[in-house]
Amino acid sequence: MKNTYFEKVTTLLKQARPRLATTYQLTFNNVFGAVAGYVNGHIFVSCGRFGVALRLPSKVLEDLFKDKGVKHLKYFPNGHVKKEYAVLPIRMIKDERQFKKLLGISIEYSLCG
């Protein structure tokens, strides 16, 4: 069975960080109908029907949530908010420089936490 979330997140990661899988142990797991990406066993990205979410430090999240297009991650409509995650709007993902920067912050934060 084709997993479109897996394909989407791996394509984005290959475009933004082509050597990610050679620098870190990169793995993926299904999480509540979505796909989560891990570096060295630490989750840093999630992709599902909500879009693409990155795990980020609180200061970065505070700044991101000032943008009305950024949303909180919830795996289910009535589920709880995953406080360390921001769902990025398509325009931020398409902005290669911004996405690469946020992805780098997410990876570093996840490895430290």
N, C-alpha and C positions, 0 to 999 in steps of 0.2 A: 504494500500500500504506500502511495506517495504521501510524504509529509511536507506540505507546502511551508509550514512554519520553519522546519529544519532547513529547507532549501533557502528560504528568505534570509534567515539569520546567518547561515554559513556564507552566502553570497555577499551580504553586507560586510561581514568580518574579513573576507578575502580581499574585498575592494579597499577597505579602510586600513587593514593591518595584514598585508599578505604573508608576513613571516610569523604571525601570532602562534600558529601551531608548531613551529620549530623552536620558538623561544620559550613557550610554556606547554605544559600538558593541557591540551584543550579537549574537553569532553562535553557531551550533551545528554540531557535526560528529559523525559516527558514529565511535566509538572502541571497537574490540573488542566489537561487538554492543550497546554502550551509546550514550548520547548525552552529549556533553560541551558545556557552556556556556562561552563565552569573553566577557570584557569587554575591549575594546580589544586583542584578540588574545591575552589571557592566560586560561588555563583556571582556572575557579573552582568549577565544579560538575559532577558526573557523575551520571547516572541510568541504571540498568540493572536486571537481575534481582536484583542485590544490594540495591537500594533507592536512596536518595539520599545522595551523598557530597559533602562540602565540602572544599576545600583550605584548610588553616588553619595558623597558626604553631605551632611546637612547644609553647610554653607552654599555649596553648588546647587543643591535642591532649592534652597531659599531663593536664590537668584533666578533659577529656571522657572519656578512657579509664578514669578511675576509676569511671565509670558502667558497670555490666556490660552495658547494652543497646547501647553504642556499639561498633562493630566496625572493624577495619582493612579498607581497600579492597583487594580482589583481583579482577581482571577474570575470572580463571579459577580453579577450585577448587585447582589445584596451581600457580598462578602466583605471582609475587612480590608482596609487599605494597607498595602505593603509600604511602610513608612520610609524605607530607604531607596525607593524606586521612583523614577519619573518615566512616564510614557511620552516619547518624543513625537511631535507632529512630523508629518512627511517632509515639510520644508527644511527642518533641522537635519533630518537624515540625508536629504539630497544635497545639503551644504557639506561637501566632503571635508572641508577644513574644520568646520565646527563639530561634525560627527566624529572625526578622527580624534579631536581634542577631548571630547566628552568620553569617548571610548577609552582613551588612555587614562583619564582620571578614574573611570570605573574600574579598570583593571588594577591600577595601583591601590585604590581604596579596598577593593575586594581581597587583594593579597595581604593587606595589612590588618584586615578586620576579621 
